Amino acid sequence: MKLERIEIQNFRGIGTASINLENFTTLIGSNNIGKSTVLKAIKILVDTTNPTTEDWPFRQASDGELIIAGYFIDIQDWERTKPANFKSHS
């Protein structure tokens, strides 16, 4: 399974971002630009970690919807049958 694209909305300092991931992707930028935020979003996406208050914009509870969406390709048969651990907080 390969993460091809990630879309992030209202997560930490990112308002909206859509990032296409190639076979080898490097995040480059000055300090406090959002590199670690992108990695944290990927961790939340593929792990069973829930976002914390610090993950919301301005580190405050918000009415805005926090979205982290991943688009995967090359999914193996055994990965298709593995149950997902999806958590939604509506």
Buried (B, 14 or more C-beta within 10 A) or exposed (E): BEBEEBBBBBBBEBEEBEBEBEEEEEEEEEEEEBBEBBEBBBEBBEEEEEBEEEBBBEEEEEEEEBEBEBEEEEEEEEEEEEEEEEEEEE
